[in-house]
Structure formats: structure tokens, C-alpha cells
Amino acid sequence: MAASRLVLASTSRYRAQLLERLEVPFEVAAPRFDEAALRPRFAELGDEAFALLLARGKAASLRDEYPDAWLLAADQIGVLEDEAGPRLLGKPGTQDRAVAQLLSMSGRSHQLVTAVVLAAPEGASLECVDRQRLKMRAFAEPEVRAYVARHLPLDSAGAYRIEDAGIRLFERIEGNDYTGIIGLPLLAVASLLREAGLLDP
């Protein structure tokens, strides 16, 4: 029988707020997983496999602590096409890096790839990948610097949030579920939870 306990393997308040919309009881736990150490594998694996590697790692890092729970983990990466090939867009961490990253994306398209893993207590996993394509309009440094200083999107892949004034930086967004941009694609998550018996049909 499937365990009913659900643990969100994330410290992101955005993911917790999104999951609350599904009205499924859950707990939150911080994964003990070093994402940065795996960044060199991006070029080898490609975007979907790399995002799944990170999400699986987050779930696995909590298995010993929560042996009887379903573990829900997600990881989002930003990918910008460069002449040299796909470039991984990280969380900037500082205002200067956020400004530089946004300027490199001005007038260009990039993708947000979010992998979701729902790991069962017995070890099997249900998985999916959500992909959003976003086109930024052309903008100049003063606008970007003002946005970053006011909203501090330093913990977001791509250095922006569509939930705040970051939406003004965009020309077009293409995808099946806008919540995937925020970090947890709820349509896909709801489907996985139903398959696991954790969400009513």
C-alpha cells in the first residue's frame, strides 16, 4: 500500500506555495545535496537528463531520514543557446551577476527545464520534465539594474521572476503550464500524485 506521507524536498518558498494549491498535506525538508558539484555534467548529459539527475539527487538525499514517505523533488535549470552550444543559466547569487546574466539574455530566447521526481518509499520513482520557452525583449542596463536592485531575484534561475516586475522584461512566453516557470509545474505534479494515489482523481 502506498504511504500517504508526502515530503517536499525543497527549501524554496515558491515551490511550497505552489504545492499548497493542490490541497495535499505535505511536509518540507531541506535536501542535503550539492548541486554545484554536478554542474560540469551538464554538457555531457543535456538539459533534461541533467535536470533529472539533480532532482533525483535531492530526493535520494532525504531517503534515509524519511524511509516511509513519498519524496517530491524538483530542479529547474535555465538554458541559453550560445554560438558554442547550450549555456547553463544559474542562480546569480549577487546583484552584479544577475545584471550581467540578464544583459546576456536581452533580445534572445532561452528555456526553463524543470524535472520533477516523485520517489516512492520502496524505491521506484515517477518522473516528468516540463519545458518552457521564453523570449526576452531587448533592454538596456539601467532598466535591468533597477529591476534587480528592487526585486533581488538572486535565487532564481535566469535572474528574474515572472511573479513580479520581471514579467516586463519579456516579449513572449511559450509553454503548457506557467507554474513551471515559477519552479513546480502543477499540472505535471498533480498527474504524478494521482498516479501514486496521493491525490483524488
C-alpha positions in Angstrom: 0.0 0.0 0.0 1.3 3.5 -0.8 2.3 5.6 2.1 0.3 8.8 2.4 3.1 10.9 3.9 4.4 13.4 1.3 7.7 15.3 1.8 8.7 18.2 -0.5 12.4 18.1 -0.9 13.0 21.8 -1.2 13.7 25.0 0.7 12.0 27.1 -1.9 9.1 29.1 -0.6 7.8 29.4 -4.1 7.6 25.6 -4.6 5.9 25.2 -1.2 3.3 27.9 -2.1 2.6 26.2 -5.4 2.2 22.8 -3.9 -0.3 24.2 -1.4 -2.6 24.9 -4.3 -3.2 21.2 -4.8 -4.5 20.9 -1.2 -2.5 17.8 -0.4 -0.9 17.5 3.0 2.9 17.7 2.9 6.0 18.4 4.9 9.0 20.4 3.8 12.6 19.2 4.2 15.9 20.6 3.0 17.7 18.2 0.7 21.4 17.5 1.6 22.6 17.7 -1.9 25.4 19.7 -3.6 24.0 20.7 -7.0 27.1 22.8 -7.8 29.3 19.8 -7.8 27.4 18.3 -10.7 27.4 21.4 -13.0 30.3 20.0 -15.1 28.0 17.2 -16.2 25.5 19.5 -18.0 27.4 19.4 -21.3 27.7 15.6 -21.2 24.1 14.9 -20.3 22.0 17.6 -22.0 19.3 19.6 -20.3 16.6 17.1 -19.5 18.9 14.4 -18.2 20.9 16.9 -16.2 17.8 18.4 -14.6 16.5 14.8 -13.7 19.9 14.0 -12.2 19.6 16.9 -9.9 16.0 16.2 -8.9 16.8 12.5 -8.3 19.8 13.5 -6.1 17.6 15.8 -4.0 15.1 13.0 -3.4 17.7 10.4 -2.7 19.5 12.7 -0.1 16.4 12.5 2.1 15.6 8.8 1.8 17.4 7.7 5.0 15.6 10.4 7.0 12.2 9.6 5.5 12.2 5.9 4.7 8.4 5.6 4.6 7.5 8.8 2.8 6.9 9.8 -0.8 9.6 12.3 -1.7 8.7 15.1 -4.1 11.8 16.8 -5.6 12.2 19.3 -8.5 15.0 21.1 -10.1 14.9 23.9 -12.6 17.6 24.9 -14.9 17.8 27.8 -17.4 19.4 27.1 -20.8 20.6 29.8 -23.2 21.6 28.9 -26.7 25.1 30.3 -27.5 27.2 30.0 -30.6 29.3 27.5 -28.7 26.3 25.5 -27.7 23.8 25.5 -24.8 24.8 27.5 -21.7 23.6 26.8 -18.3 22.0 29.8 -16.5 22.4 29.6 -12.8 21.1 31.4 -9.8 23.2 34.6 -9.8 23.7 35.0 -6.1 24.8 38.6 -6.4 23.3 41.7 -8.0 26.2 42.2 -10.4 26.0 38.7 -11.7 22.2 39.0 -12.0 22.6 42.1 -14.1 25.3 40.6 -16.3 23.2 37.4 -16.9 20.1 39.3 -17.8 22.0 41.5 -20.2 23.4 38.4 -21.9 19.7 37.3 -22.4 18.4 40.6 -23.8 16.5 40.1 -27.1 17.1 36.4 -27.0 15.2 33.2 -26.3 16.0 30.7 -23.5 14.4 27.7 -22.0 13.5 26.7 -18.5 13.6 23.0 -18.0 12.1 21.6 -14.8 12.5 18.0 -13.7 10.1 16.5 -11.2 10.7 13.3 -9.3 8.2 11.6 -7.0 10.1 8.8 -5.2 8.1 6.0 -3.6 9.1 4.5 -0.2 10.0 1.2 -1.9 12.5 2.9 -4.2 10.6 3.3 -7.5 10.1 6.8 -9.0 7.6 8.6 -11.1 9.2 11.4 -13.2 8.4 14.1 -15.7 10.1 17.1 -17.3 8.4 20.4 -18.1 9.9 22.8 -20.7 9.1 26.5 -21.2 10.5 28.7 -24.0 10.8 32.4 -23.2 11.8 35.3 -25.4 13.1 38.5 -23.7 12.7 41.8 -25.4 15.8 44.0 -26.0 16.6 46.1 -22.9 19.4 48.2 -21.6 21.5 48.1 -18.4 19.7 50.9 -16.4 16.4 49.1 -16.6 17.9 45.8 -15.6 19.9 47.2 -12.8 16.8 49.0 -11.4 14.8 45.8 -11.6 17.5 43.7 -9.8 18.0 46.3 -7.1 14.3 46.5 -6.3 13.3 42.8 -6.6 16.6 40.9 -5.8 15.9 37.8 -8.0 19.2 36.3 -6.8 17.9 32.9 -6.0 16.1 32.3 -9.3 17.4 30.5 -12.3 17.7 33.1 -15.1 17.9 36.0 -12.6 14.2 37.0 -12.9 10.7 36.2 -11.6 7.6 36.5 -13.7 5.6 36.9 -10.4 7.0 40.4 -10.0 8.1 43.2 -12.4 10.4 40.7 -14.1 7.4 40.0 -16.4 8.1 43.4 -18.0 11.4 42.0 -19.5 9.6 39.5 -21.7 8.3 39.6 -25.3 6.8 36.1 -25.4 6.3 33.0 -23.3 5.5 29.6 -24.7 4.6 26.6 -22.6 1.8 24.4 -21.3 1.8 25.4 -17.7 3.0 28.8 -16.4 3.6 27.4 -12.9 6.6 25.5 -14.5 8.3 28.9 -14.9 7.9 29.5 -11.1 9.6 26.2 -10.3 7.0 23.5 -9.9 4.7 22.6 -12.9 1.5 21.8 -11.1 -0.3 20.1 -14.0 2.5 17.5 -14.2 2.8 17.3 -10.4 -0.9 16.7 -10.0 -0.7 13.9 -12.6 2.2 12.2 -10.7 0.4 12.5 -7.4 -2.8 10.9 -8.9 -0.7 8.1 -10.3 0.8 7.5 -6.9 -2.7 7.5 -5.2 -1.8 10.7 -3.2 -4.4 12.9 -5.0 -8.0 12.1 -5.6 -9.0 11.7 -9.3 
